[in-house]
């Protein structure tokens, strides 16, 4: 129970997203390319049942992951006005 002299607790009201918080088609395009590349690499790894094939797949995942992170960050910062 709360005491009668307790201060009321303020609740945060949900706010509408700011215009710059919306996802642009430019960002979605890069995400789609990245996801497509990942699905192709994992499909390759599922098809090849050898240690060398799995190692190649892991190397491809690594080589796709880091540039993908940088590209997504670049696309996010670029924004819709300069696309």
Secondary structure, 3 states (H helix, E strand, C coil): CCCCCCCCCCCCCCCCCCHHHCCCHHHHHHHHHHHHHHHHHHHHHHHCCCHHHHHHHHHHHHHHHHHHHHHHHHHHHHCHHHC
